[in-house]
Amino acid sequence: MLSARSVFQEIVDSDDAYRLFCSIAASGESQGGWENGRIAALLPASQRELAPKVARHGADEDKHGRIFNALLRKRGLTPTDVPAETDYTMLLERRGIGLAHDKLRRDEPLAVIDVITYLAHSRVTEQRAADQMEMLKTFFGDHPEVGKAVRMISQDEDNHLAYCHEELLRLARAGHGRTIQRILHECALAEVGIYRDVSLAVTAHMGRILRWPAAKSRVLAAAIWGMYAYERTVGWRRMVTLRMPERRNALGGPATSAPEFA
């Protein structure tokens, strides 16, 4: 029976498909680590209290990149080049979502609107990450090879999402509510389209590696388009709502280490 679980199992069971999957994940996480590190360094004076949390966010993303690379090493595999059409982070930037890398490379303090843009972008993309990791935890949380990594990353993504909710609500109370909602809506509607495109591209690459029949590839592509139709109409709303999280100050301490994946 064709299901998300069976598709991911095929990927885990194939060295070539697993290599591509982990390489894509590691690249995106490492890029997120760099972005958060630069944002922490460039925060305006009025938002400097956020610096330790943004730095912690970046440290977690760096850790996730190391974990995915370590999973490759455990199989005797090396990272492979990430196809441009599967690079979720860079495609978001090209659509103008989040803070441009050119801005982050300059040694100029950010403005409060930049902080709002960063947090709104993170709130949307961390929702996606948390949802994906929750799904993988359901499928592979007890898997002997990847289970520990999946559980650790899933917990971090939940913390990141809680942090975004809490900090955006703080800024909304400071009078930025309408700006936050506007940017959240822009980010969410752009993200669902980019996620569709990346999902289709990854599926096409996996289909070639795993030699899926054309009918199977068409069914999976149709499922991706169906999910996009749902997200474009109503599903995007889960990405823009804000509520105070149960996990308060989720990034208030030092980043947790993962020595077993070093």
C-alpha positions in Angstrom: 0.0 0.0 0.0 1.3 3.4 -1.0 1.6 5.7 2.0 3.9 8.4 3.4 5.4 5.8 5.8 6.2 3.3 3.0 7.8 6.1 0.9 10.0 7.2 3.8 10.9 3.6 4.5 12.0 3.2 0.9 14.3 6.2 1.3 15.8 5.0 4.5 16.4 1.6 3.0 18.3 2.9 -0.1 21.8 4.3 0.4 21.5 6.6 -2.6 18.1 8.0 -1.7 19.1 8.3 2.0 22.2 10.2 1.0 20.2 12.7 -1.0 17.6 13.1 1.8 20.2 13.7 4.5 22.2 16.0 2.3 19.2 18.2 1.6 18.3 18.3 5.3 21.8 19.0 6.5 22.3 21.8 3.9 19.0 23.5 5.0 19.8 23.3 8.7 23.3 24.6 8.3 22.1 27.5 6.3 19.6 28.3 9.1 22.4 28.2 11.6 24.3 30.8 9.7 21.3 33.0 9.3 20.4 33.0 13.0 24.1 33.6 13.9 24.2 36.7 11.8 20.8 37.9 13.1 22.0 37.5 16.7 25.1 39.6 15.9 23.1 42.4 14.1 20.1 42.8 16.4 19.2 46.5 17.1 19.9 47.9 20.6 16.1 47.8 21.5 16.0 44.0 20.8 19.4 42.9 22.2 17.7 40.8 24.9 16.8 38.4 22.1 20.4 37.8 21.2 20.9 34.7 23.4 17.7 33.1 22.1 18.5 33.8 18.4 22.0 32.5 19.0 20.5 29.4 20.6 18.2 28.9 17.6 21.2 29.1 15.3 23.2 26.6 17.5 20.3 24.2 17.3 20.2 24.4 13.5 23.9 23.9 13.3 23.6 20.9 15.5 20.9 19.4 13.3 23.1 19.8 10.3 25.8 17.9 12.1 23.4 15.2 13.1 22.3 14.6 9.5 25.9 14.5 8.3 26.7 12.1 11.2 23.9 9.8 10.0 25.5 9.7 6.6 28.9 8.9 8.1 27.4 6.0 10.1 26.5 4.4 6.8 29.9 5.2 5.3 28.3 7.8 3.0 29.4 11.4 2.2 27.1 14.3 1.5 26.1 14.9 -2.1 25.3 18.2 -3.9 21.9 19.5 -3.2 19.9 20.2 -6.5 18.9 23.9 -6.7 15.3 23.0 -7.1 15.2 21.2 -3.8 16.9 24.0 -1.8 13.9 25.2 0.3 15.9 27.9 2.1 17.3 29.6 -0.9 14.0 29.4 -2.8 12.3 31.2 0.0 15.0 33.9 -0.1 14.6 34.4 -3.8 10.9 35.0 -3.2 11.8 37.7 -0.8 10.7 35.7 2.3 12.7 36.4 5.4 15.9 38.5 5.5 18.0 38.7 2.4 21.5 37.2 2.8 23.0 40.4 1.3 21.6 42.3 4.3 22.9 39.7 6.8 26.4 39.9 5.3 26.6 43.6 6.0 27.8 44.8 9.4 24.9 47.1 9.8 22.4 46.8 12.7 19.0 45.5 11.8 15.8 47.5 12.4 12.8 46.4 14.4 10.9 45.6 11.2 13.7 43.2 10.3 13.4 41.4 13.6 9.6 41.1 13.0 10.3 39.8 9.5 12.8 37.2 10.9 10.4 36.0 13.6 7.4 35.8 11.2 9.4 33.9 8.6 10.6 31.6 11.4 7.1 31.1 12.8 6.0 29.8 9.3 9.0 27.7 8.5 9.3 26.2 12.0 5.6 25.2 11.8 6.5 23.2 8.7 9.6 21.8 10.3 7.7 20.8 13.5 5.0 19.1 11.5 7.4 17.2 9.4 9.4 16.0 12.4 6.3 15.0 14.2 5.4 12.8 11.2 8.9 11.3 11.1 8.8 10.7 14.9 5.5 8.8 14.4 7.0 6.7 11.7 10.6 6.3 12.9 10.8 7.5 16.5 11.8 3.9 17.6 14.0 3.2 14.5 17.4 1.9 15.6 19.3 3.9 13.1 17.5 7.3 12.9 15.1 7.2 15.9 17.3 9.1 18.4 18.1 11.8 15.8 14.4 12.3 14.9 13.3 12.6 18.5 16.0 15.1 19.3 15.4 17.3 16.3 11.6 17.1 16.8 11.9 18.4 20.3 14.2 21.3 19.2 11.7 22.3 16.4 8.9 22.4 18.9 11.0 24.7 21.1 11.7 26.9 18.1 8.1 27.2 17.2 7.1 28.0 20.8 9.8 30.7 20.9 8.5 32.4 17.7 4.9 32.5 19.1 6.1 34.0 22.4 8.3 36.7 20.8 5.8 37.7 18.2 3.1 38.1 20.8 5.5 40.3 22.8 6.0 42.5 19.8 2.3 42.5 19.0 1.7 43.9 22.6 4.3 46.6 21.8 2.1 47.8 18.9 3.3 45.8 15.9 0.3 43.5 15.6 -0.9 44.6 12.2 2.6 44.4 10.7 3.1 41.0 12.2 -0.1 39.6 10.7 0.7 41.1 7.3 4.1 39.6 7.1 2.8 36.2 8.5 0.2 36.1 5.7 2.8 36.9 3.0 5.2 34.3 4.3 2.6 31.6 4.7 1.1 32.0 1.2 4.5 32.1 -0.4 5.8 29.1 1.7 3.0 26.7 0.7 3.9 27.3 -3.0 7.6 26.8 -2.4 7.0 23.7 -0.3 4.9 22.3 -3.1 7.7 22.9 -5.7 10.4 21.5 -3.4 8.2 18.4 -2.6 7.7 17.8 -6.3 11.4 18.2 -7.1 12.5 15.9 -4.2 9.9 13.3 -5.3 11.1 13.4 -8.9 14.7 12.9 -7.8 13.7 10.0 -5.4 11.6 8.5 -8.2 14.6 8.3 -10.5 16.9 7.0 -7.7 14.4 4.3 -6.6 13.1 3.6 -10.1 9.5 4.2 -9.3 7.0 3.3 -11.9 5.5 6.3 -13.7 2.1 5.6 -12.2 3.5 5.7 -8.6 5.3 9.0 -9.4 2.0 10.4 -10.7 0.1 9.4 -7.6 2.6 11.0 -5.3 2.7 14.2 -7.4 -1.1 14.3 -7.3 -1.0 13.9 -3.5 1.4 16.9 -3.3 -0.8 19.0 -5.5 -3.8 18.0 -3.4 -2.0 19.1 -0.2 -1.1 22.4 -1.9 -4.8 23.0 -2.8 -5.8 22.4 0.8 -3.0 24.6 2.2 -3.6 27.4 -0.3 -7.3 27.6 0.6 -7.5 26.9 4.4 -4.4 25.1 5.6 -2.2 28.2 5.6 -4.1 29.6 8.6 -2.4 27.2 11.0 0.9 29.1 10.1 -0.4 32.6 11.0 -2.2 32.1 14.2 -0.4 33.2 17.4 -1.1 31.7 20.8 1.0 31.7 24.0 2.8 28.4 24.1 2.8 26.0 27.0 6.6 26.0 26.7 7.5 29.5 27.9 11.1 30.8 27.4 11.8 27.7 25.3 15.1 29.0 24.1 16.1 30.7 27.3 18.9 28.3 28.2 22.1 27.0 26.4 21.7 24.8 23.4 21.6 21.1 24.1 24.5 19.1 22.7 24.5 15.9 20.8 27.9 14.3 21.4 26.7 10.9 20.2 26.3 12.5 16.7 29.5 14.5 16.7 
